[in-house]
Amino acid sequence: MNILIVSAECAPFAKTGGLGDVVGALPSYLENSGNNVVIVIPLYLSINTKKYKIEPEISNLEVTLGNETFSCGVMKSYTKGRVPVYFIDYPGFFHRKGLYHDSFYNDYTDNPFRFAFLSKAALQLCRHINYKPDIIHANDWHTAVIPAFVKRLYRNDPFFENSASILTIHNVAYQGQYNRDWYSKTGLGWEDFTQDKFEHHGDVNFLKGGIHFADIVNTVSEGYAAETRIAPGGYGLEYFLNQKGNDYVGILNGVDYTEWNPETDKLIPSVYSINDLSGKAECKKFLQKQLGLQVDSDVALIGIVSRLVEQKGFHIIAECMSSLISSSNIQFAILGTGDNKLERFFSGLPQRFPGKAGVYIGYDNELAHVIEAGSDFFLMPSIYEPCGLNQIYSLKYGTLPIVRATGGLNDTIVNYDQKTGEGTGFKFNEPSCKAAYNTILWVLDTFYYRKLHINKLIQNAMSQHFSWDDSATKYLRMYGRALQKITTH
């Protein structure tokens, strides 16, 4: 199959979260199964063209969007799995400091037009390089207009007549809802600006339109698929997701174990394995020194690598963090960026609790690996979590996850059974400070007084396997089903 994947992000070139990780990893596994994959993303200002050997490919690609025609460049590179990545180079849209918003976290006002342009440019690129896609795989609201483009603007075009469209929802809360004036600029007809398609409370909603027009819609875990079918998990789109019936499915994200594996990780100070954990103790010592924590092998160290935003649950952690640190023998290693208020709170912890809290505001990939390897536990208190990847990384590193039982977190972590010692981590249900606080106290009690159970949990955790091989197989089955729908209609 020829598989076109269009996305706003693709690791390592441009990434703010799980979307970038998925688009950076899945295509290699699809290629390994004998498919021909092409990725298209924007050329953002932040992408280092020299570092990633991104070379000019097309100097003049004409893209018509609505009543306007643009001329853009296209550059090209490859993922580490040698999948070609084409970068749409239009400085007016993409040469900005942020991917989606300015330094104050205000969305760029022309986001709907920027990403509609990316979507149209990806289709035009296919024609230019004579790449006829069997599957066009759109991701999140940014490219959700593609299925409508294919079914409406290219309805009578032989080049795309056998192309099936897939839409993956990585986070249903982000829907691309904007003033209806932006809809007219896409070139789509007003007959599709209706309540069952693009219209949403008078605005245009790109994700909603994509759900209608895509041949199959999926999201990134079975648990999240179930949660989004009912309010409030569907964020107002639950009815339309249910309307897809069996054409809305959950496929759990996989993990790239060539990058996240303590036996081979080049970014940690000492490698280790399920049979020899001595290197993990060295990683803990290194992490404590790096973040200014008191070096103590016996203290419980909890790691956090996350966006510091309400969705990730860190407002409820902020409520009880001071009490937790002051009353318990505990350390925190925190890496993240996000909400200004939460950034200020967490960045102030080292001064208030020297030696017990180490914080780095920003993102540092090497430090993320060191926190995964050097921590005893990993905290993810998400209000909702479509899939989550860090809890899966943590399992492989023997760093026991502490998670709220939601979405992919609930799917991937087995709660500790205090009677038997079975499980792979610790879970709590209620999204509250009290529930998180009590669960962390339970974790500490287990760490200090039930060492045999901790050892058993670590062995269980490191034995888990969530490979992209399994997930890619499910994607290929879904692609096949989408193609079958095209041929039978």
C-alpha positions in Angstrom: 0.0 0.0 0.0 1.0 3.6 -0.5 0.3 5.4 2.8 0.4 9.1 3.1 0.6 10.4 6.7 -0.1 14.1 7.2 0.5 15.7 10.6 1.4 18.9 12.4 4.2 17.1 14.2 6.7 14.3 13.7 9.5 13.5 16.1 12.3 14.3 16.2 11.8 17.2 13.8 8.8 18.9 15.6 7.2 17.6 18.7 5.1 18.9 21.6 3.6 15.6 22.8 2.3 12.2 21.9 1.3 13.2 18.3 4.9 13.8 17.4 6.0 10.5 18.9 3.4 8.5 17.1 4.0 10.0 13.7 7.8 9.7 14.2 7.6 5.9 15.0 4.6 4.2 13.4 5.7 4.8 9.7 8.9 2.7 10.1 6.9 -0.3 11.3 4.4 0.2 8.4 7.4 0.3 6.0 8.8 -2.9 7.5 5.6 -4.6 6.6 6.2 -3.9 2.9 4.3 -0.7 2.5 5.4 2.6 0.9 5.0 5.4 3.4 5.4 9.2 2.9 5.1 11.7 5.8 4.2 15.4 5.3 4.6 18.1 8.0 5.3 21.9 8.0 8.8 23.3 8.0 8.7 25.2 11.2 11.2 27.8 12.1 12.4 25.7 15.0 13.4 22.7 12.8 17.1 22.4 12.5 17.6 21.7 8.8 21.4 21.1 9.1 21.1 18.8 12.0 18.5 16.6 10.3 20.0 16.9 6.8 16.8 18.5 5.3 17.5 19.3 1.7 15.5 21.3 -0.9 13.3 19.1 -3.0 10.7 21.3 -4.9 11.2 25.0 -5.3 7.7 25.9 -6.5 4.7 23.9 -5.5 1.4 25.8 -6.3 -1.3 25.3 -3.8 -4.9 26.6 -4.3 -6.9 27.0 -1.2 -10.3 28.5 -1.7 -9.9 31.6 -3.9 -6.2 32.0 -3.3 -3.2 30.4 -4.9 0.1 30.1 -3.0 3.6 29.1 -4.1 5.6 27.2 -1.5 8.8 25.2 -1.4 9.2 21.6 -0.3 12.2 20.1 1.5 12.9 16.5 2.3 14.6 14.3 4.8 14.2 10.9 6.4 13.2 9.4 9.7 15.8 7.2 11.4 13.8 4.3 9.9 14.5 5.8 6.4 10.9 6.9 5.8 10.8 10.0 3.6 9.5 13.2 5.2 8.4 16.1 3.1 8.4 19.6 4.7 6.0 22.2 3.4 8.0 25.4 3.4 5.9 28.5 3.5 7.5 31.1 5.8 4.3 33.2 6.1 2.6 30.4 7.9 5.3 28.3 9.5 8.3 30.4 10.3 7.1 31.5 13.8 8.5 30.9 17.3 5.9 28.3 18.2 4.1 25.6 16.4 0.6 26.6 17.5 0.9 29.6 19.7 3.0 32.5 20.8 5.2 32.7 23.9 2.1 33.7 26.0 0.3 30.5 24.8 -2.1 32.5 22.7 -3.2 30.5 19.6 -2.1 32.0 16.3 -5.3 33.5 15.0 -4.8 32.1 11.5 -4.3 28.5 12.7 -7.3 27.2 10.7 -5.9 28.6 7.5 -2.3 27.5 8.2 -3.2 23.9 8.7 -5.8 23.8 5.9 -3.0 25.0 3.7 -0.8 22.1 5.0 -3.6 19.7 4.2 -4.1 20.9 0.7 -0.4 21.2 0.0 0.1 17.5 1.1 -2.4 16.4 -1.5 -0.9 18.6 -4.2 2.5 17.2 -3.4 1.3 13.7 -4.0 0.3 14.7 -7.5 3.6 16.6 -8.1 5.7 13.5 -7.2 3.2 11.1 -8.7 2.6 9.3 -5.4 -0.9 7.9 -5.6 -2.0 7.1 -2.0 -4.1 4.1 -1.2 -4.5 5.4 2.4 -4.4 9.1 3.5 -3.9 9.2 7.2 -4.8 12.5 8.8 -4.0 13.3 12.5 -5.9 15.5 14.9 -7.9 18.6 13.9 -4.9 20.2 12.1 -5.3 17.8 9.1 -8.9 16.6 9.7 -10.1 18.6 6.7 -8.3 16.2 4.4 -11.1 13.5 4.2 -13.5 16.3 3.2 -11.0 17.6 0.6 -10.8 14.0 -0.9 -14.5 13.4 -0.9 -15.6 16.8 -2.1 -12.8 18.7 -4.0 -11.3 15.6 -5.5 -14.5 13.7 -5.9 -14.1 13.3 -9.7 -10.3 13.2 -9.8 -9.0 9.8 -11.0 -5.8 10.4 -9.0 -7.5 10.1 -5.7 -10.6 8.1 -6.6 -9.3 4.9 -4.8 -7.8 6.7 -1.8 -9.3 5.9 1.6 -9.1 8.3 4.5 -8.2 7.6 8.1 -8.5 10.2 10.9 -6.6 9.5 14.2 -7.7 11.6 17.2 -4.9 12.0 19.6 -6.8 14.3 21.9 -10.5 15.0 21.3 -10.4 18.2 23.5 -8.5 20.0 20.7 -11.0 20.3 17.9 -10.0 23.3 15.8 -13.1 25.3 16.5 -12.9 28.8 15.0 -15.1 31.6 13.5 -17.1 30.3 10.6 -15.4 32.8 8.2 -12.4 30.5 8.1 -14.5 27.8 6.6 -15.1 29.8 3.5 -11.4 30.0 2.9 -11.0 26.2 2.6 -12.9 26.0 -0.7 -15.4 23.6 0.7 -19.1 24.3 -0.1 -21.6 25.7 2.4 -23.8 22.6 1.9 -21.3 20.8 4.2 -21.5 23.6 6.8 -24.2 21.7 8.7 -24.7 20.4 12.2 -23.7 16.8 11.3 -20.5 18.0 9.5 -18.5 21.2 10.0 -20.9 23.5 11.8 -20.7 23.6 15.6 -22.6 26.2 17.6 -22.2 28.6 14.7 -18.5 28.1 14.4 -16.5 25.8 12.1 -15.2 22.7 13.9 -12.5 20.9 11.8 -12.3 17.8 13.9 -16.1 17.3 13.7 -16.0 17.6 9.9 -13.2 15.1 9.7 -15.1 12.6 11.8 -18.0 12.8 9.4 -15.9 12.5 6.2 -13.2 10.0 7.2 -13.8 6.4 6.2 -12.6 5.2 9.6 -11.8 7.2 12.7 -9.6 5.9 15.5 -8.1 7.0 18.7 -5.0 6.0 20.6 -6.3 3.5 23.2 -9.4 1.3 23.6 -10.1 2.9 27.0 -10.1 6.4 25.5 -12.3 5.3 22.6 -14.9 4.2 25.2 -14.5 7.3 27.3 -15.0 9.6 24.3 -18.3 8.0 23.3 -20.0 9.4 26.4 -20.2 12.9 28.0 -18.1 14.6 29.2 -15.2 12.5 27.6 -16.2 13.3 24.0 -16.1 17.1 24.6 -19.3 17.6 22.8 -18.5 15.2 19.9 -19.7 12.0 21.6 -22.8 11.8 19.5 -20.9 12.1 16.2 -18.3 9.5 17.3 -21.1 7.1 18.2 -22.6 7.7 14.8 -19.4 6.1 13.3 -20.4 2.8 15.0 -17.7 0.2 14.3 -15.8 2.7 12.2 -14.6 4.4 15.4 -12.0 2.2 17.1 -9.2 2.4 19.7 -5.7 1.3 18.9 -3.1 1.6 21.7 0.0 3.5 20.8 3.2 1.4 20.7 6.6 2.3 22.1 9.9 2.6 20.1 12.1 0.3 22.2 15.1 1.2 20.1 15.0 4.6 21.9 13.4 3.7 25.2 15.2 0.7 26.6 17.5 0.8 29.7 19.6 -2.0 28.3 20.8 0.1 25.3 20.0 3.7 26.2 22.9 5.9 25.4 21.5 8.9 27.2 21.6 7.4 30.7 24.8 7.1 32.8 24.6 3.3 33.3 22.6 0.7 31.4 20.8 -2.1 33.3 18.3 -4.9 32.7 15.6 -6.9 34.4 18.3 -9.4 35.5 20.8 -6.8 36.8 19.4 -3.6 38.3 22.7 -2.3 39.6 22.9 0.3 36.9 19.5 1.8 38.0 21.1 2.7 41.3 23.8 4.5 39.5 21.2 6.4 37.4 19.4 7.4 40.6 22.6 8.8 42.1 23.4 10.7 38.9 19.9 12.2 38.7 20.0 13.3 42.3 23.3 15.1 41.7 22.1 16.6 38.4 19.0 18.2 40.0 20.5 19.2 43.3 18.8 16.5 45.3 20.3 15.0 48.4 22.2 11.9 47.3 20.5 9.0 49.1 19.8 5.6 47.6 17.2 4.8 50.2 14.8 7.7 49.7 11.7 7.3 47.5 12.3 9.4 44.3 9.3 10.3 42.2 9.9 11.5 38.6 7.7 13.7 36.5 8.1 14.5 32.8 5.1 16.3 31.5 3.3 19.4 30.2 2.4 21.2 33.4 -1.2 21.8 32.5 -4.6 21.0 34.1 -5.3 18.2 31.6 -2.2 16.4 33.1 -3.6 16.8 36.6 -0.8 19.0 38.0 -3.2 21.5 39.5 -4.4 18.8 41.9 -0.8 17.8 42.7 0.1 21.4 43.4 -2.6 21.5 46.1 -1.0 18.8 48.1 2.7 18.9 47.0 3.9 21.2 49.9 2.3 19.0 52.5 3.6 15.9 50.9 7.2 17.0 50.8 7.3 18.5 54.3 5.7 15.5 56.0 7.3 12.6 54.1 10.7 11.1 53.3 10.4 11.8 49.6 12.1 13.5 46.6 10.7 14.8 43.3 12.6 15.1 40.0 10.4 17.3 37.7 10.9 18.2 34.0 8.1 20.2 32.2 6.7 23.3 30.8 3.2 24.6 30.3 0.8 26.8 32.3 2.5 29.9 33.7 1.0 29.6 37.1 2.0 25.9 37.4 5.4 26.7 36.1 5.9 29.3 38.8 4.7 26.9 41.5 6.9 24.0 40.6 10.0 26.2 39.8 9.7 27.5 43.4 9.9 24.1 45.0 13.7 23.7 45.1 14.1 26.9 47.1 11.4 26.0 49.5 12.5 22.3 49.9 16.2 22.2 49.1 17.5 18.7 48.4 14.0 17.3 48.2 12.7 18.8 44.9 14.7 19.2 41.7 13.0 21.1 38.8 13.8 21.9 35.2 11.3 24.1 33.4 11.5 23.4 29.7 12.2 20.2 27.8 15.5 18.2 27.7 15.4 14.8 26.0 18.5 13.6 27.8 17.1 14.6 31.2 13.8 12.9 30.4 15.7 9.6 29.9 17.7 10.1 33.1 14.5 10.8 35.1 12.9 7.6 33.7 15.9 5.6 34.6 16.8 7.2 37.9 13.4 7.5 39.6 11.8 4.9 41.7 8.3 6.0 40.7 6.7 8.0 37.9 3.7 10.3 38.5 1.0 10.8 35.9 -2.2 12.2 37.6 -4.0 13.1 34.3 -7.6 14.3 34.4 -7.8 12.4 31.1 -5.1 10.7 29.0 -5.9 9.4 25.5 -2.9 7.0 25.6 0.1 8.3 27.5 3.6 7.0 26.6 5.7 7.9 29.7 3.9 5.3 31.8 4.9 2.7 29.2 8.5 3.9 29.1 8.5 3.8 32.9 7.5 0.1 32.9 10.5 -0.8 30.8 12.8 1.2 33.1 11.5 -0.5 36.2 10.1 2.9 37.4 6.7 2.1 38.8 3.9 4.3 37.5 1.5 6.2 39.8 -1.4 7.0 37.5 -5.0 8.1 37.5 -7.2 5.3 36.1 -8.2 7.0 32.9 -7.8 6.2 29.1 -4.5 4.6 28.1 -3.2 4.9 31.7 -5.9 2.5 32.9 -5.4 0.2 29.9 -1.6 -0.2 30.4 -1.1 -0.3 34.2 -2.3 -3.1 36.5 -2.9 -1.9 40.0 -0.8 -3.2 42.8 -2.5 -5.9 44.9 -1.2 -5.6 48.4 -2.2 -9.1 49.3 -0.2 -10.9 46.5 2.3 -8.3 45.4 1.0 -8.6 41.8 0.6 -5.6 39.5 2.8 -3.1 37.6 2.0 0.2 39.3 -0.4 2.2 41.5 -3.7 3.7 40.4 -6.3 6.1 41.8 -9.7 6.9 40.4 -10.9 10.2 41.6 -9.3 13.3 40.0 -8.7 15.0 43.3 -5.9 16.2 45.6 -7.0 13.8 48.3 -7.0 10.7 46.1 -3.5 11.5 44.7 -2.2 12.3 48.1 -3.5 9.1 49.7 -2.2 7.0 46.8 1.3 8.5 47.1 1.3 7.7 50.8 0.3 4.1 49.9 3.2 4.1 47.5 5.6 5.3 50.2 4.3 2.8 52.7 4.9 0.0 50.1 8.4 1.3 49.3 9.6 1.5 52.9 7.8 -1.5 54.4 7.1 -4.0 51.6 10.4 -4.2 49.7 9.7 -7.7 48.4 6.5 -6.5 46.8 8.4 -3.5 45.3 10.9 -5.9 43.8 8.1 -8.1 42.4 6.3 -5.1 40.9 9.6 -4.0 39.2 10.0 -7.4 37.7 6.4 -7.5 36.5 6.7 -4.0 35.1 9.9 -4.6 33.1 8.4 -7.8 31.7 5.6 -5.8 29.9 5.9 -5.2 26.2 4.0 -2.6 24.2 5.7 -2.7 20.8 4.7 -0.8 17.7 4.8 -4.2 15.9 1.5 -5.1 17.5 0.0 -1.7 17.0 1.1 -1.4 13.4 -0.5 -4.7 12.6 -3.8 -3.3 13.9 -3.4 -0.1 11.8 -2.8 -2.2 8.7 -6.0 -4.2 9.4 -7.8 -0.9 9.8 -6.3 0.4 6.5 -7.5 -2.7 4.8 -11.0 -2.3 6.1 -11.0 1.3 4.9 -10.0 0.3 1.4 -12.7 -2.3 1.4 -15.3 0.4 2.1 -14.0 2.4 -0.8 -14.3 -0.5 -3.3 -17.7 -1.6 -2.1 -19.3 1.9 -2.3 
